[in-house]
Amino acid sequence: AVTTKSKLPIAGTIKIYPNPASESATLEYNLPGVDEVQLTLMGITGQLIKVEIIKGDKGAHTFSTKDMKPGVYQYKVSSSAGNTFGKLIIIR
């Protein structure tokens, strides 16, 4: 299950799965009226791990987690509609 704290409109949806992830994870989103989405992955203490810019207001974007050590990470999904935060667990 994904834990999120959302400031996005109720009409928008964001999911990251699988969680826990091993080799890759997928960001699925539907944010009407948004031009692009930024996915930021951070270590639990806030160190920047990865930033990806995804164009469009809906879709699914799969990203590699192979270079990430097992553990708990924070993610932030940002757009003109607001920000969503959550945790992503990496296992091997």
N, C-alpha and C positions, 0 to 999 in steps of 0.2 A: 504494500500500500504506500502511496505517496502522501506525505504530509505537506500541505500548502497553506500559506497565509496569503490571501489574495486581496488586491486593491483593484482588481479588474471588474468591469461591468459583468453583471450576472449573465448576460448574453454570450460572453466569451468563455471558452474552455481551454484548459491546458492540462496535458498529461505527460508524464515521463515514465516510460516502461521499457523493459522489466525493471523492477526495483525490489530487491537487489539485482544489479546487472553484473555481467562478467566481461564479455568481449566488446559489447556495444549496447547503447540505449537509444530509444527513439523519443523525440519530442513531438507530440501531436498537439496541434493547436487550431483553434477556430476563433478568430478575433476580427469580426466584420469592421471594415473601415480602417484597418491598420496596414501600412505599406511594408513594414519590416519588423522582425522580432530579433532581439539580441539574447542569446543564451550565454550566461556567464557561469562557469564552474569554479568554485573556490574550495580550498581546504577548510577544515572545521575552524581554524584560527583566522581565516580570511585571506590567506595567500591565493593569488590568482593562478588558476591552473589552465583554463582554456576559455576563449571567447569566440563565439560563432555568430555571424550575422546571417539571418535567413529572410529572404524576400517573400512577400506575399502575406495575405491575411488568414490563410488556412493551409493546412497540409501536414505532412509528417516528415521529419528530418532525423535521420539516423546518424549518430556520431560514435566514433570509436572511444572505448574506455580502456583499450589494451595498454596504453602508456600510464595509466593511473594505478597506484598501489592500492591494495585492498584497504578499505576503511570507509568512513563516513565523510561525505562531501556536502557542501551547500550549493544550491543553484539559485540563480535569479533569472527570470524571464522578463525582459523589459520591452515595452512598446509604447507608442503614443497613448495607449489606453491605460497604462499603469504598469505596475510591477507585481510579479508573483514570486514568492520564495518557497523553498522546500529543501528536503534532504535527499541525497542519492547515495545508496550504499553500493560499494564495489566489492565483489567477492571473486575468488578464483576457484 
